[in-house]
Amino acid sequence: MAKLVEQTYGEALFQTAMEANQADAFLEEVKTIQTVLRQNPEWDRLMKHPKISKQEKVEIMKGAFAGRISREMTGFLELILVKERYGQLQAIFQYFTEKVKEEKKIGTAYVTTPVELPEIRKADIQARLLNTTPYLTMEMHYAVDPSLIGGMVIRIKDRVVDSSIRTKLADMKRELLQIQLG
């Protein structure tokens, strides 16, 4: 059910942005709202409080964001509050963000290595990913996991390329365990 909610509302926001030719502006507003929500955890409690009416929540939201976000985004947030979907707002925004990035051919890659990579190696990895994917630009996220021993793990969306030594050793162990002696 939650997946359906984020898709339905995220797609509606995306279509509104595309029809108004405002995808970039909406994306910036979404990032701004997410930053405000992240910096103010009490806002989340306020919007989820069962004793505050929907209309009061809408008025609070309008007061907080008036003049800071577009009329369309204010209307969207009002709809989310009235339909009691505030709990799924982050997932809706995530869906919307991914749709806009797909439309603009922006990929997101998560690269995990056993040691910190030098900048030249990071640039090489990014260039190779751009050559082997349909994306025009790539947002790169790097992480270090010493348990990989060597190699790297690259994840783009639901696709994972694992060339780590840890995985290769695990595969060899599994194969050795399959061999029956005698």
C-alpha positions in Angstrom: 0.0 0.0 0.0 2.8 2.5 0.9 4.4 1.9 -2.4 1.2 2.8 -4.2 0.8 6.0 -2.1 4.3 7.2 -2.9 3.9 6.4 -6.6 0.5 8.0 -6.9 1.4 11.3 -5.1 5.0 11.3 -6.5 3.7 10.8 -10.0 1.1 13.5 -9.6 3.8 16.0 -8.4 6.0 15.0 -11.2 3.3 15.4 -13.8 2.4 18.8 -12.4 6.1 19.9 -12.6 6.4 18.7 -16.2 3.2 20.3 -17.3 4.3 23.6 -15.8 7.8 23.1 -17.2 9.0 23.6 -13.6 10.8 20.3 -12.8 14.0 22.0 -11.7 12.2 24.6 -9.6 10.0 21.9 -7.9 13.1 19.8 -7.3 14.8 22.7 -5.5 11.6 23.3 -3.5 11.5 19.6 -2.5 15.1 19.8 -1.4 14.4 23.0 0.6 11.4 21.4 2.3 13.4 18.2 3.1 16.2 20.3 4.6 13.7 22.3 6.8 12.0 19.0 8.0 15.4 17.4 8.7 16.5 20.5 10.7 13.2 20.7 12.7 12.2 17.3 14.0 9.5 18.9 16.2 7.7 19.9 12.9 7.3 16.2 12.2 5.7 15.6 15.6 3.4 18.6 15.1 2.2 17.4 11.7 1.6 13.9 13.0 -0.1 14.9 16.2 -3.6 13.3 16.3 -5.2 16.1 18.4 -4.4 18.9 15.9 -7.0 19.1 13.2 -6.2 18.8 9.5 -7.2 22.5 8.9 -4.9 23.7 11.7 -2.1 21.7 10.2 -2.7 23.3 6.8 -2.8 26.8 8.3 0.5 26.1 10.2 2.1 24.8 7.0 0.9 27.7 5.0 2.2 30.1 7.6 5.6 28.4 7.7 6.1 28.1 3.9 4.2 31.2 2.6 6.4 33.1 0.2 9.2 30.5 0.4 7.7 27.9 -2.0 5.4 28.1 -5.0 1.7 28.1 -4.9 1.6 24.7 -6.6 3.9 23.2 -3.9 1.9 24.7 -1.1 -1.2 23.2 -2.7 0.5 19.8 -2.9 1.5 19.9 0.8 -2.1 21.0 1.7 -3.4 17.9 -0.2 -0.9 15.7 1.6 -2.1 17.0 5.0 -5.8 16.8 4.1 -5.5 13.3 2.8 -3.5 12.3 5.9 -0.5 11.2 3.9 2.1 13.3 5.7 3.7 10.1 7.1 4.6 9.1 3.5 5.9 12.6 2.5 9.6 11.6 2.5 8.9 8.6 0.3 6.8 10.7 -2.0 9.6 13.3 -2.3 12.1 10.5 -2.9 9.9 9.1 -5.7 9.5 12.5 -7.3 13.3 13.2 -7.1 14.1 9.9 -8.8 11.6 10.6 -11.6 13.1 14.1 -12.2 16.6 12.6 -12.3 15.5 9.9 -14.7 13.9 12.6 -16.9 17.1 14.6 -16.9 19.2 11.5 -17.4 21.0 11.9 -14.0 22.2 8.7 -12.5 23.1 8.0 -8.9 26.0 5.6 -8.2 27.1 4.3 -4.8 30.7 3.0 -4.8 32.1 1.2 -1.9 35.8 0.4 -1.7 38.1 -1.0 1.1 40.2 2.3 1.1 39.6 5.9 0.3 40.1 6.5 -3.4 42.2 9.3 -4.8 40.3 11.9 -6.8 41.8 10.8 -10.2 40.5 7.2 -9.6 37.0 8.6 -8.6 37.0 10.6 -11.9 37.9 7.5 -13.8 35.1 5.4 -12.2 32.6 8.2 -13.0 33.8 8.4 -16.6 33.5 4.6 -17.1 30.0 4.6 -15.6 28.9 7.5 -17.9 30.2 5.5 -20.9 28.4 2.3 -19.9 25.0 3.8 -18.8 22.4 5.9 -20.5 23.0 8.8 -18.1 24.4 12.2 -19.1 25.6 13.0 -15.6 26.3 10.9 -12.5 25.9 11.8 -8.9 28.6 9.8 -7.1 28.5 8.6 -3.5 31.6 7.0 -2.1 31.9 4.9 1.0 34.8 2.9 2.6 34.3 -0.6 3.9 37.6 -2.3 4.9 35.9 -5.7 5.1 35.8 -5.8 1.2 39.6 -6.5 1.4 40.0 -5.3 -2.3 38.0 -4.5 -5.4 34.8 -2.5 -5.2 31.0 -2.7 -5.1 29.0 -0.4 -7.4 25.3 0.1 -7.0 23.1 2.0 -9.5 19.4 1.8 -8.7 18.7 -2.0 -8.2 21.8 -3.1 -10.2 24.9 -4.2 -8.2 28.3 -5.0 -9.6 30.4 -6.7 -6.9 34.0 -7.2 -7.7 35.2 -7.3 -4.1 37.7 -9.8 -2.8 35.4 -10.6 0.1 32.7 -11.8 -2.4 35.2 -13.7 -4.5 36.4 -15.5 -1.3 32.9 -16.3 -0.2 32.1 -17.7 -3.7 35.2 -19.9 -3.6 34.3 -21.1 -0.1 30.8 -22.0 -1.3 32.3 -23.9 -4.3 34.7 -25.7 -2.1 32.0 -26.8 0.3 30.0 -28.2 -2.7 32.9 -30.6 -3.6 32.2 -33.9 -2.2 35.3 -36.0 -1.3 35.4 -39.6 -1.9 
